[in-house]
Amino acid sequence: MRYRNLGGTGIEVSAHCLGTMMFGAVGNPDHEECARIIHAAIDRGINFVDTADMYSSGESEVIVGKALKGRRDDVVLATKVHFQMGEGRNRSGNSRRWIVRAVEDSLRRLDTDWIDLYQVHRPDHTTDVEETLAVLGDLVRAGKIRSFGCSTFPAEELVEAHHTAERRGLPRFRTEQPPYSILARGIEADVLPVAQRYGMGVLTWSPLASGFLSGKQRLGRPVDLTSGRAALNPARFDPAIPGNVAKLEVVERLVELAEEIGCTLPELAVAFPVAHPAVTSVIIGPRTMEQMESLVKGAGLVLDDDALDRIDAIVPPGVNIYHPDGVWRPPALTDAGLRRRPLGRRAAG
């Protein structure tokens, strides 16, 4: 396993990061098995573990905390804040009020005194980014977190955050965690170049494109929409939807390429983001020990220029075959009132 510096923080992390979204009620509810997966990943050289407070409503953090007993110093531990936790108002977002409460909750669930990388899970357009950066800086000074970053921020939000930090003399986001796979290459046009410009570490999620590059979904074969990732978002896998057929057509071409190279489709899929110069670490999110071992087995795979050129021919650089973020869209797209002038002011003359 190779190690890379995380965005100028001086922290060295493995090129594979163990993602734990599938640990807990949403994926694998067996805490002991999940702990064995975490231990096996560490034994194979992975020193980077990523979770979030909202994964299985905090259960994932609890599992990670129990698994790291006695091994906490060996791991760079990352978690996130933003999404709604429990019922009631002011239990989500990027405000000082919520982040101060949420970090304490995460520390308690993780059973640790500090978090190595604390990430803002999505943008919050109701909170000034200056407030968010200020409270995160306070948490660093208090010793509760070592560094902080963001996740799935559009390029323009990254630029605004960095300009705000410079203008106000605040610490800045050191990392970004975007979705990136052969089927979702949109960030190559903006997010990754911006991250490089600001010296940010990048840990990418969903290299298997929510399971489409696992090899389980194939063109012309029935799909079980009641289990695994398909159960979380059936519309993303339903073969009756034309967009999903387009994904499956690409999968068939990638399967052929993987066979010619002599690797599995998942190995090809995970090796692809590792090869990008802006990417620090690629998050693998197994649900079972078998899945973890099959993904780590391909850590030594090198995609040469010919292989990457052939991938470019199948999915051109900067192109998304599907929208990779199924839980957040910019308000400018979701709120019609932000896209439409009042009725009486729409005419040009």
C-alpha positions as CSV (number, residue, x, y, z in Angstrom):
1,M,0.0,0.0,0.0
2,R,1.4,3.4,-1.0
3,Y,1.0,6.5,1.2
4,R,0.5,10.1,0.2
5,N,0.5,13.5,2.0
6,L,-3.0,14.7,2.8
7,G,-3.2,18.2,1.4
8,G,-0.3,19.8,3.0
9,T,-1.3,18.7,6.5
10,G,1.8,16.6,7.0
11,I,-0.5,13.6,7.6
12,E,0.4,10.5,5.5
13,V,-2.6,8.4,4.4
14,S,-2.9,5.2,2.4
15,A,-3.9,5.4,-1.2
16,H,-7.0,3.4,-0.3
17,C,-9.3,4.7,2.5
18,L,-11.8,2.4,4.2
19,G,-15.3,3.9,4.0
20,T,-17.8,2.7,6.5
21,M,-21.1,3.9,5.1
22,M,-22.3,0.3,4.8
23,F,-21.5,-0.5,8.4
24,G,-24.7,-0.5,10.6
25,A,-28.4,-0.9,9.9
26,V,-28.2,0.5,6.3
27,G,-25.7,-2.2,5.3
28,N,-24.1,-4.7,7.7
29,P,-25.6,-4.7,11.2
30,D,-23.1,-7.2,12.6
31,H,-20.8,-5.1,14.7
32,E,-18.3,-7.8,15.2
33,E,-18.0,-8.6,11.5
34,C,-17.6,-4.9,10.7
35,A,-14.8,-4.7,13.3
36,R,-13.0,-7.7,11.7
37,I,-13.2,-5.9,8.3
38,I,-11.7,-2.7,9.8
39,H,-8.9,-4.8,11.5
40,A,-8.2,-6.7,8.2
41,A,-8.0,-3.4,6.3
42,I,-5.5,-2.0,8.8
43,D,-3.5,-5.2,8.6
44,R,-3.3,-4.8,4.8
45,G,-1.8,-1.3,5.1
46,I,-4.9,0.9,5.1
47,N,-4.4,3.6,7.8
48,F,-7.2,5.9,6.7
49,V,-10.8,5.3,7.9
50,D,-13.8,7.5,6.9
51,T,-17.2,7.6,8.4
52,A,-20.0,10.2,9.1
53,D,-22.4,11.0,11.8
54,M,-25.4,10.3,9.6
55,Y,-24.3,6.8,8.5
56,S,-27.0,4.6,10.0
57,S,-27.9,7.5,12.3
58,G,-24.6,7.3,14.2
59,E,-24.3,3.6,14.3
60,S,-21.3,3.5,11.9
61,E,-19.3,5.8,14.2
62,V,-20.1,3.6,17.1
63,I,-18.8,0.5,15.2
64,V,-15.7,2.3,14.2
65,G,-15.0,3.5,17.7
66,K,-15.3,0.0,19.1
67,A,-13.1,-1.5,16.4
68,L,-10.3,1.1,16.9
69,K,-10.0,0.3,20.6
70,G,-6.2,-0.2,21.2
71,R,-5.4,0.8,17.6
72,R,-6.5,4.4,17.5
73,D,-2.9,5.8,17.1
74,D,-2.5,3.6,14.0
75,V,-5.3,5.2,12.1
76,V,-6.1,8.6,10.5
77,L,-9.8,8.9,11.4
78,A,-12.2,11.1,9.4
79,T,-15.8,11.8,10.0
80,K,-18.4,14.4,8.7
81,V,-21.1,16.8,9.8
82,H,-24.1,18.4,8.0
83,F,-27.1,16.1,7.6
84,Q,-30.1,16.0,9.9
85,M,-29.5,14.0,13.1
86,G,-32.7,13.1,14.9
87,E,-35.9,15.1,15.1
88,G,-36.3,18.8,15.6
89,R,-34.9,22.0,14.3
90,N,-31.2,23.1,14.3
91,R,-29.9,19.6,14.3
92,S,-28.2,19.8,10.9
93,G,-26.3,22.2,8.6
94,N,-23.0,24.0,8.9
95,S,-23.7,26.6,11.7
96,R,-21.5,27.2,14.7
97,R,-24.4,26.1,16.9
98,W,-24.8,22.7,15.3
99,I,-21.1,21.9,14.6
100,V,-20.1,22.5,18.2
101,R,-22.8,20.1,19.3
102,A,-22.3,17.6,16.5
103,V,-18.5,17.2,17.0
104,E,-19.1,16.3,20.7
105,D,-21.6,13.7,19.7
106,S,-19.2,12.2,17.1
107,L,-16.3,12.2,19.7
108,R,-18.6,10.3,22.1
109,R,-19.7,7.8,19.5
110,L,-16.2,7.2,18.2
111,D,-15.0,7.0,21.8
112,T,-11.9,9.1,21.0
113,D,-10.4,12.4,22.2
114,W,-9.8,13.8,18.7
115,I,-10.8,13.5,15.1
116,D,-8.0,13.7,12.5
117,L,-10.1,15.0,9.6
118,Y,-13.5,16.6,10.3
119,Q,-15.4,17.3,7.0
120,V,-18.5,19.4,6.2
121,H,-20.6,16.9,4.4
122,R,-22.4,19.2,2.0
123,P,-22.7,23.0,1.4
124,D,-25.2,24.9,3.5
125,H,-26.5,28.0,1.7
126,T,-28.3,29.2,4.9
127,T,-25.0,29.6,6.7
128,D,-22.2,32.0,5.8
129,V,-19.1,30.0,5.0
130,E,-17.1,32.4,7.2
131,E,-19.0,31.2,10.3
132,T,-18.3,27.6,9.3
133,L,-14.6,28.1,8.8
134,A,-14.3,30.1,12.1
135,V,-15.9,27.4,14.2
136,L,-13.8,24.7,12.6
137,G,-10.7,26.7,13.3
138,D,-11.8,27.0,16.9
139,L,-12.1,23.2,17.1
140,V,-8.6,22.8,15.8
141,R,-7.3,25.1,18.5
142,A,-9.3,23.3,21.1
143,G,-7.6,20.0,20.1
144,K,-10.9,18.3,19.2
145,I,-10.0,18.0,15.5
146,R,-6.6,18.0,13.8
147,S,-7.7,19.4,10.4
148,F,-10.8,19.9,8.4
149,G,-12.2,19.7,4.9
150,C,-15.4,19.5,2.9
151,S,-17.3,16.9,0.9
152,T,-19.0,17.1,-2.5
153,F,-18.6,20.9,-2.8
154,P,-18.9,22.4,-6.3
155,A,-15.8,24.1,-7.6
156,E,-17.2,27.6,-7.1
157,E,-18.0,26.8,-3.5
158,L,-14.4,25.7,-3.0
159,V,-13.1,29.0,-4.5
160,E,-15.5,31.1,-2.4
161,A,-14.4,29.2,0.8
162,H,-10.7,29.8,0.0
163,H,-11.2,33.4,-0.8
164,T,-13.2,33.9,2.4
165,A,-10.5,32.3,4.5
166,E,-7.8,34.5,2.9
167,R,-9.8,37.7,3.2
168,R,-10.8,37.0,6.9
169,G,-7.6,35.4,8.1
170,L,-9.2,32.1,8.8
171,P,-7.9,28.5,8.4
172,R,-9.0,26.9,5.1
173,F,-10.5,23.7,3.9
174,R,-7.5,21.3,3.5
175,T,-9.4,18.5,1.8
176,E,-12.3,17.8,-0.5
177,Q,-14.2,14.5,-0.8
178,P,-16.0,14.3,-4.2
179,P,-17.7,11.4,-6.0
180,Y,-15.4,10.1,-8.8
181,S,-15.6,7.0,-11.0
182,I,-15.3,6.0,-14.6
183,L,-19.0,6.7,-14.9
184,A,-18.9,10.0,-13.1
185,R,-15.9,12.1,-14.4
186,G,-17.5,15.5,-14.2
187,I,-15.1,16.7,-11.5
188,E,-12.2,16.4,-13.8
189,A,-13.3,19.7,-15.5
190,D,-13.5,21.8,-12.4
191,V,-13.3,20.3,-8.8
192,L,-10.0,18.5,-9.3
193,P,-8.2,21.4,-11.0
194,V,-9.4,23.7,-8.3
195,A,-8.2,21.3,-5.6
196,Q,-4.8,21.1,-7.2
197,R,-4.6,24.9,-7.4
198,Y,-5.2,25.3,-3.7
199,G,-3.1,22.3,-2.7
200,M,-6.0,20.4,-1.3
201,G,-6.0,16.7,-0.5
202,V,-8.7,14.8,-2.3
203,L,-10.3,11.6,-1.1
204,T,-12.8,10.3,-3.6
205,W,-15.9,8.3,-3.0
206,S,-18.0,5.8,-5.0
207,P,-15.3,4.4,-7.3
208,L,-17.7,1.5,-8.1
209,A,-20.4,4.1,-9.1
210,S,-22.8,3.0,-6.4
211,G,-22.2,-0.6,-7.4
212,F,-22.6,-0.4,-11.1
213,L,-18.9,-1.2,-11.6
214,S,-19.1,-4.1,-9.2
215,G,-20.0,-6.4,-12.1
216,K,-23.2,-7.6,-10.5
217,Q,-25.4,-5.5,-12.7
218,R,-25.1,-6.5,-16.4
219,L,-27.0,-5.7,-19.5
220,G,-30.0,-8.0,-20.1
221,R,-29.8,-9.6,-16.6
222,P,-32.5,-9.2,-14.0
223,V,-31.7,-6.8,-11.1
224,D,-32.7,-7.4,-7.5
225,L,-34.0,-4.0,-6.3
226,T,-34.7,-5.2,-2.8
227,S,-31.2,-5.7,-1.3
228,G,-27.8,-4.0,-1.1
229,R,-27.3,-0.6,-2.6
230,A,-30.2,-1.1,-5.0
231,A,-32.6,-1.1,-2.1
232,L,-31.3,2.3,-0.9
233,N,-32.1,3.9,-4.3
234,P,-34.0,1.6,-6.6
235,A,-34.4,4.2,-9.4
236,R,-30.7,4.3,-9.8
237,F,-30.6,0.6,-10.7
238,D,-34.0,0.0,-12.4
239,P,-33.2,-1.4,-15.9
240,A,-36.5,0.0,-17.1
241,I,-35.1,3.5,-16.9
242,P,-33.2,4.5,-20.1
243,G,-30.4,6.2,-18.2
244,N,-29.6,3.0,-16.4
245,V,-29.4,1.1,-19.7
246,A,-26.8,3.6,-20.8
247,K,-24.7,2.8,-17.7
248,L,-25.0,-0.9,-18.4
249,E,-23.9,-0.5,-22.0
250,V,-20.8,1.3,-20.7
251,V,-20.3,-1.5,-18.2
252,E,-20.2,-4.1,-20.9
253,R,-17.4,-2.3,-22.7
254,L,-15.5,-1.9,-19.5
255,V,-15.8,-5.6,-18.7
256,E,-14.2,-6.4,-22.0
257,L,-11.4,-4.0,-21.3
258,A,-10.8,-5.5,-17.8
259,E,-10.7,-9.0,-19.2
260,E,-8.1,-7.9,-21.8
261,I,-5.9,-6.2,-19.1
262,G,-6.3,-9.3,-16.9
263,C,-8.1,-7.8,-13.9
264,T,-11.6,-7.7,-12.6
265,L,-14.1,-4.9,-13.3
266,P,-14.0,-3.6,-9.6
267,E,-10.1,-3.6,-9.7
268,L,-10.2,-1.6,-12.9
269,A,-12.8,0.8,-11.4
270,V,-10.8,1.4,-8.2
271,A,-7.4,1.8,-10.0
272,F,-8.9,4.5,-12.3
273,P,-9.2,7.3,-9.7
274,V,-6.0,6.3,-8.0
275,A,-4.2,7.2,-11.2
276,H,-5.3,10.9,-11.2
277,P,-2.6,13.2,-10.0
278,A,-5.1,15.3,-7.9
279,V,-6.4,12.3,-6.0
280,T,-4.8,11.5,-2.6
281,S,-6.9,8.5,-1.5
282,V,-9.8,6.5,-2.9
283,I,-12.5,5.4,-0.5
284,I,-13.6,1.8,-0.8
285,G,-16.9,1.0,0.9
286,P,-17.2,-2.7,1.5
287,R,-20.2,-4.3,3.2
288,T,-18.5,-7.7,3.7
289,M,-15.1,-9.1,4.3
290,E,-15.1,-10.7,0.8
291,Q,-15.8,-7.3,-0.8
292,M,-13.0,-5.7,1.1
293,E,-10.5,-8.4,0.2
294,S,-11.4,-8.3,-3.5
295,L,-10.9,-4.6,-3.6
296,V,-7.6,-4.4,-1.7
297,K,-6.3,-7.3,-3.8
298,G,-6.1,-5.0,-6.8
299,A,-4.1,-2.3,-5.0
300,G,-1.0,-3.0,-7.1
301,L,-2.8,-2.7,-10.5
302,V,-1.2,-0.1,-12.7
303,L,-3.3,1.4,-15.6
304,D,-0.9,2.3,-18.4
305,D,-1.5,5.1,-20.9
306,D,-3.1,2.7,-23.3
307,A,-5.6,1.5,-20.8
308,L,-6.5,5.0,-19.7
309,D,-6.8,6.1,-23.4
310,R,-9.2,3.3,-23.9
311,I,-11.3,4.3,-20.9
312,D,-11.3,7.9,-22.3
313,A,-12.7,6.5,-25.5
314,I,-15.5,4.8,-23.6
315,V,-16.3,7.7,-21.2
316,P,-14.7,11.0,-22.3
317,P,-12.9,13.1,-19.7
318,G,-15.2,15.4,-17.7
319,V,-18.4,13.5,-18.7
320,N,-20.9,12.2,-16.2
321,I,-22.9,9.2,-17.4
322,Y,-25.2,9.7,-14.3
323,H,-25.6,12.3,-11.5
324,P,-23.4,10.7,-8.8
325,D,-24.9,12.6,-5.7
326,G,-28.3,11.3,-5.0
327,V,-28.9,13.2,-1.7
328,W,-28.1,16.8,-2.5
329,R,-28.6,19.2,-5.4
330,P,-27.9,23.0,-5.4
331,P,-30.8,25.1,-4.3
332,A,-30.5,27.0,-7.6
333,L,-31.7,23.8,-9.3
334,T,-34.2,22.5,-6.8
335,D,-36.0,25.8,-5.9
336,A,-38.0,27.0,-8.8
337,G,-38.3,30.4,-7.2
338,L,-34.6,31.0,-7.7
339,R,-34.9,30.3,-11.4
340,R,-38.0,32.3,-12.2
341,R,-38.7,36.0,-12.0
342,P,-42.0,37.1,-10.5
343,L,-44.7,36.6,-13.2
344,G,-45.2,40.3,-13.8
345,R,-41.5,40.8,-14.5
346,R,-40.8,38.0,-17.0
347,A,-41.5,39.9,-20.2
348,A,-38.6,41.6,-22.0
349,G,-40.8,44.6,-23.0
